[in-house]
């Protein structure tokens, strides 16, 4: 099991680092800190119009971002989470919450969240709060499969590294919930349940 202590320590101080997630290694920072989020984008060379997936500890975390799932949404989420599925939620562009979260949704007025399956990762998220977690690589390069590769990408420009097993494969499956149905936005590692 990964040693989460350095991650918790640095993330509480708005640091940036690399951790193993339930899919790939992620370059993580507090989703509630605009400066830390901007630092991740700068380190990755990520397009400023491309939102990052946010890892959460529980459904209650959605409310911190102004997302209130409907009863139907909750029934669908129970089939998808916890697991390697990221779910995209819209909110009206005129809402004050949307305006205050522009640094996260990058003008798209949508945010994608994932409730990961590993209990130890969820326990860490409970202590740090929600984290943005794009893959640990520079834009247009292969995601780091190991901490050694992540170190080659980022060196001492980030605050910490948490080692885990080798992670090679696909990113999370990205879906949207529309009219009681699960719509695949980006295929990924998860096989979706039959609805």
N, C-alpha and C positions, 0 to 999 in steps of 0.2 A: 504494500500500500504506500502511496506517495507520502512524503513528509510535508504536510501543509503549513507547518509553523512559519517558515519564511514568507510564504505567500500571504498568509493572514496578516503578519506584521507589516509588510510593505503595502499591501492593498488598503489597509486601514489608514495609511498615511498618503494615499493617492499615488502609490508607486505603480510601475508597469513591469510585467514579467511574463514568463512562459510557463504554462502548466499543461499536464496531460488532461484532456477532457474525455468525454465518452465517445468521441469520434477521432479527432486529430489533436495534435498539440496546438494550443491557442495562445495568442499574444493578448494578455488580459489586462484590464484596468477597470476601476469602478465606473459603472454606467451613470452614476450620479455626479461625477466630477468632469465638467467640460474640458478642463485643462489636461486631465489624464487621457481622456478620449482623443483629444487633438494630438497628444503625443504619440499614441498608438498609430493614428493615421499617418503622421509624419514619418515614424520609424518604418512602417510598411510601404510608404509611397502609395497609399490607398487613395483611390479616386474620392474626392470630397462629396460626390453625389451618390455614394454607395453605402447604405446603412450597414451596421454590423449586427450580428445576432447577439442577443443578450441572454446569458445563463441566469436562471432563477432557482431559488430554493423551494418555492411552493407557489401554488396558485395565488396566494395572497400578495405575492410580489407584483403581480400584474397591476393591482390597484395603485401602486406607487407611481405608475406611469400613466394613470388615468384610463386604464383599460378595464372595463367591466364586462366580462363575458356573459352572454345570454344563457338561459337554461339549456338550450339546444347546443350552444358552444361547449358548455361544461360537460355535456354527455359525450360529445365528440372528443374533447380533451382527455376524458377518462380512458378512452381507447388508445390514445396516442402517447400519453405521458404516464410515468416517466419513461424516457427513451430517446433515441437519436433522431427525433423529429422536431424541427423548428417550425413554429406557427406564426404566421404573419397576421397582425391585427391592424385595422385602419382606425383612424379617428378623424373627425371633421377638421379641415384645415383652419377653420375659424376658432376652434377651441383654444382657450388660454393654455391648456396643457400642451397642445400641439406646438404653439408658439414657443413655449419655454423649453421644449425638447428638440428644437431644430438641430442642435448639435448632434443629436442621436439619429433622427430620421432623415436628416440631410435634404429636407424639402419634399420628401415623398409622402409625408403624413401617414406612414405605416411603420410599425416596429415589429420585429420578429423575435420570439422568445423560445427558449428550450429549457425544459425541466429534465436534467440528465438523470440517468438511472443509477449510477454508482452512489451508494449511500454516503461514502466518505467525501465525495465531491459535493453532494448536497449539504452535508454537515459543514464543510468549509464555506460554502456560499451563505449559509445561515449566519456565519460570523463576519463575512466580508460585505454582504449585500450583493445585489445583482452586478454582474460583470459583463462588459462587452468581450467577445472572444473570437475575433477573426483568426483564421489559421496563421500559425507561426511561420511566416515567410515574407519576403519582399513581394510586392505585386508582380504577377506574371512569373513567379518562380514556384517550384514544387514545394508543397507543405513539408515542414521539417518532420521527419519520421522519428527522430531521436533528439535528445537534448544537445548532443554533439553537433548535429546539423543546425539546430536553432542558434547555438553559440557562434557558428560560422556566419550566420545571417546578421546577428545583432550584437555579438561581442559584449563589451562592457557598457553599451548604450542603454541597457535596461537594468532594472534593480535586482532581479532574482530569477532563478531557474528552478523548477521543481521537476525532478526526474521521475519517469515512470517507464512502463514497457515501451517497446517499439510500436509505433502507431502508423500503420500504412493502410490506406483504403480510401473510401469515399467520404465526403463531408455529410453532414446531416441532410435528411430529406426535408425540403422546405415546402410547406403547404399553406393554403388559405382556407378558411371556413366560410362557405357561402350557402345560404338557404338550406342548412342542415346537411351539407355535403362537404367532403374533404377534396379540395382541388390541389393537385400537385403543381407547384410552381417551379421546383427544381428537383429532379430525381437525385437520390442519394443512397446512403447505406441502409436505410430502414425499409422493410417490407411493410406496406400499410395494411391495416386490418380491413377485412371486408365489411363494408357498411351496408 
